[in-house]
């Protein structure tokens, strides 16, 4: 209020303040002309991280830093104040002991997070979208927190006829449902959030790939959480993914825009990414199948990066063409050819990556289809079929997909002839005939030959 009264006194002295202006000045909320209000503070937390979200009345400049003994995070917001509602925060079982705030330099706001232990931190601003106003997000990562990925499982030795398939693996497909959490993505006329429909489609694709012999899915996000774009790439690379497929639902100013699209990284985007990786090559020891860049001169490092990116974009283009061809069988496509753009989520130099715009959520008819379970299943199946076509021609060496062992099934607990037949899309009688079975009794470890589609 000090700034308000200073302005009030200045105007009175000038003799230029009328009664109406006085009322407007006294009652005007701080946040429109004189600053930003922190309207609310929300927390979410897990065993390894805590997220603090500041709901703001407008964009804000901020800086933050850590202090020790005791551990705390200091957040300075320029020209800001704390609203009454935001002063009551349920800390629950989070790593934050207390949240304090005070005015700083007359017009700024300082917020202090008292912590149980030291934490690494990062912050980012989100623009208004999907019913949310401006937000400042602060993520705290606690010491000893595990990496946001799962270790690749060790294969169980299995002997099939004269083949030892212990060393063979499934192809790994990273499935990235776009947006999430604070970032709702595009919003349809009927209130459909992009983040919700793409997660549903991604989950259906995960189920389909899980049932596909020789493939293994990895979900980049499997719940309504926000992940930065480079975190998504890092998770895919940590899982040693062979492919990365990012799922979105497009929006346009025109409500008549419609159809599916598939994107790969543009050459311009690749050049920008190459510059970033080369600048950070001391930390790029796991690039390009383990080829280190920090001991290479600039010219050689640039050549190695260019070769890797060219091969990756070419592979991405092949995958995109296969997926687009399958999507065309489901419904309209926005463009008959694969498009290229500088999407940051496609910039991994060593993983073929595509971005699928499943439909235009800004088109009311397509929004209704996106809400439909049957359409979501059709889109997921089209993407699976595209993956099948791609891997039939471009299987990584050492994978089951690159061998002829996908026509064999090792019996596990719970398997029945009918479930096996359904999994491989074959007839139960054909399965019996191919394996000379007189009944339905199966034994764990028994190997069944899977008949081909033509019998």
Order of alpha helices (4+ residues) and beta strands (2+ residues): alpha-alpha-beta-beta-beta-beta-beta-beta-beta-beta-beta-beta-beta-beta-alpha-beta-alpha-beta-beta-alpha-alpha-beta-beta-alpha-alpha-beta-alpha-alpha-beta
